[in-house]
Amino acid sequence: MPKPKPIRILVVDDHHVVRSGLAASLGLEDDLSVVAEAGDADEALAQFRKHQPDVVLMDMRLPGASGTATTAALRREWPDARVIIFTTFDGDEDVYRAMQAGARGYLLKSAPRDELLRAIRTVASGERFLPPELSLRLAQRVSEQDISEREIEVLRLVSAGKSNKEIGAALHIAEDTVKRHVSNVLAKLGVNDRAQAATEAIRRGFLHFD
């Protein structure tokens, strides 16, 4: 009986050491093979075109386009591309946007190796993979009101300590409009003031600061 072909994997991460470590670890499995690596979005697309891997392990933070944006780009060109977001970010908004972009799985880098192997094999088989705690966050996020891109822009400036007047000037909108956006954001995040809004936005993945 012929031996099944190994699952072919593309690893996308901007840290060479991380890519090398993953390739070495996954290479220990008879049914897995890392066929290519990439350090940014453009390289990820080029390597996918060249190798047509079965599964992509995609970091969230990449130079240029994010892992979420890169996933969306892959799915536009290859609707059947199977991507697992493999990241340190666990905010419910991160998970929501990744799955909306077409990711088939989402896993934290702190996960045990066995869970990573299970995720790869599950996604390669055509199923989705999401750990229970992230499934719960995703379900909660889906049931909430969306925060618009404009509200996120306002939220980012609120987090930077800008006043309503300064935010209005930066975004070229009226101060009354800023007040309305801030009020809407506080309600959607379920917080009482601007400081709490900034903290909650970072915790849930609406904002990231390096």
C-alpha positions in Angstrom: 0.0 0.0 0.0 1.5 3.4 -1.0 2.5 5.8 1.8 0.2 8.8 2.0 1.7 12.1 0.8 2.7 14.4 3.7 0.8 17.5 4.4 2.7 20.3 2.7 3.1 23.5 4.9 4.1 27.1 4.3 5.3 28.9 7.4 4.8 32.7 7.4 6.5 34.6 10.2 8.8 37.7 10.2 11.2 36.1 12.7 13.7 33.7 11.0 14.3 31.9 14.3 10.6 31.2 14.7 10.3 29.9 11.1 13.4 27.7 11.5 12.2 26.3 14.8 8.7 25.5 13.4 10.2 23.9 10.3 12.5 21.7 12.4 9.8 20.7 14.8 7.2 19.9 12.2 9.8 18.0 10.1 10.0 15.4 12.9 6.5 14.2 11.9 6.3 11.7 9.1 3.1 13.1 7.7 4.2 16.8 7.7 6.6 18.6 5.4 7.5 22.4 5.5 7.9 23.1 1.8 8.5 26.9 2.1 8.9 29.8 4.5 8.1 33.5 4.1 8.8 36.6 6.2 6.2 39.0 4.9 2.9 39.2 2.9 4.4 39.6 -0.6 6.8 36.6 0.0 3.9 34.6 1.4 1.9 35.1 -1.8 4.9 34.3 -4.0 5.7 31.1 -2.1 2.0 30.0 -2.2 1.9 30.5 -5.9 5.1 28.5 -6.3 4.4 25.6 -3.9 0.6 25.4 -3.5 0.9 24.1 0.0 -1.9 22.2 1.8 -1.8 24.5 4.9 -0.4 27.9 5.7 0.8 28.8 9.2 0.4 32.6 9.3 1.6 35.0 12.0 -0.7 37.9 12.7 2.0 40.6 12.7 4.0 40.9 9.5 5.9 43.8 7.8 3.5 45.6 5.5 0.1 43.8 5.4 -1.1 41.9 8.5 -1.6 38.2 8.7 -5.4 38.8 8.4 -5.0 41.0 5.3 -2.6 38.4 3.8 -5.1 35.6 4.5 -7.8 37.6 2.7 -5.5 38.1 -0.3 -4.7 34.4 -0.4 -8.4 33.5 -0.3 -9.2 35.9 -3.0 -6.7 34.3 -5.4 -7.1 30.7 -4.1 -10.6 30.3 -2.4 -9.6 26.9 -1.1 -6.4 28.1 0.7 -6.3 26.7 4.2 -4.8 29.1 6.6 -4.1 28.8 10.4 -3.4 32.1 12.1 -0.6 31.2 14.6 0.0 34.2 16.8 0.5 35.7 20.3 -2.6 37.9 20.0 -5.8 36.5 21.6 -8.2 39.4 21.5 -11.8 38.5 20.4 -11.5 41.1 17.6 -8.3 39.4 16.4 -10.0 36.1 16.2 -13.2 37.5 14.6 -11.3 39.4 11.9 -9.1 36.5 11.1 -12.1 34.1 10.6 -13.9 36.8 8.6 -10.9 37.0 6.3 -11.1 33.3 5.6 -8.8 31.6 8.1 -9.6 28.0 8.8 -8.0 28.0 12.2 -6.6 30.2 14.9 -4.0 29.1 17.5 -1.8 30.8 20.0 1.9 30.4 20.0 1.7 29.4 23.6 -0.3 26.3 22.7 1.3 22.8 23.3 3.0 21.2 20.3 0.4 18.5 20.2 -2.3 21.0 19.7 -0.4 22.7 16.9 -0.1 19.3 15.2 -3.8 18.6 15.7 -4.7 22.0 14.2 -2.6 21.4 11.1 -4.0 17.9 10.5 -7.6 19.1 11.2 -7.4 22.0 8.8 -5.6 19.9 6.2 -8.6 17.5 6.3 -10.9 20.4 5.4 -12.3 21.1 8.8 -11.9 24.2 11.0 -9.8 24.4 14.2 -10.5 26.8 17.0 -9.6 26.0 20.7 -12.7 26.1 23.0 -11.7 29.3 24.7 -11.3 31.1 21.4 -14.6 29.6 20.1 -16.3 31.2 23.1 -14.7 34.6 22.4 -15.7 34.4 18.8 -19.3 33.6 19.7 -19.4 36.5 22.1 -17.8 38.8 19.5 -20.3 37.8 16.8 -23.2 38.7 19.0 -21.9 42.2 19.7 -22.3 45.4 17.7 -19.6 46.1 15.2 -17.2 49.0 15.8 -16.8 50.9 12.6 -13.4 51.8 11.0 -14.1 55.5 11.8 -14.8 54.6 15.4 -11.5 52.7 15.6 -9.7 55.7 14.3 -11.3 57.8 17.0 -10.5 55.1 19.6 -6.8 55.1 18.6 -6.6 58.8 19.1 -8.5 58.6 22.4 -5.9 56.0 23.5 -3.2 58.5 22.6 -4.7 61.0 25.0 -6.1 63.4 22.4 -9.0 65.7 23.2 -12.2 65.7 21.2 -11.0 69.0 19.5 -7.6 67.4 18.6 -9.3 64.3 17.3 -11.7 66.4 15.2 -8.8 68.3 13.7 -6.8 65.1 12.9 -9.7 63.4 11.2 -11.2 66.6 9.7 -14.6 66.1 11.4 -16.7 68.3 13.7 -16.1 68.1 17.4 -19.8 67.2 18.0 -19.2 64.2 15.6 -16.2 63.1 17.6 -18.3 63.3 20.8 -20.9 61.1 19.2 -18.3 58.5 18.0 -16.8 58.4 21.5 -20.2 57.9 23.1 -20.9 55.1 20.7 -17.6 53.4 21.3 -18.1 53.5 25.1 -21.5 51.9 24.7 -20.2 49.2 22.4 -17.3 48.3 24.6 -19.4 48.4 27.7 -17.2 50.9 29.6 -17.7 54.2 31.3 -14.8 56.4 30.4 -12.0 57.0 27.9 -9.3 55.3 29.9 -11.4 52.2 30.3 -12.2 52.3 26.6 -8.5 52.4 25.7 -7.7 49.5 28.0 -10.6 47.4 26.8 -9.8 48.1 23.1 -6.2 46.8 23.6 -7.4 43.8 25.5 -9.9 42.7 22.9 -7.6 43.3 19.9 -9.2 46.5 18.4 -5.9 48.3 18.9 -2.3 47.0 19.0 0.8 48.9 20.2 4.3 47.5 19.5 
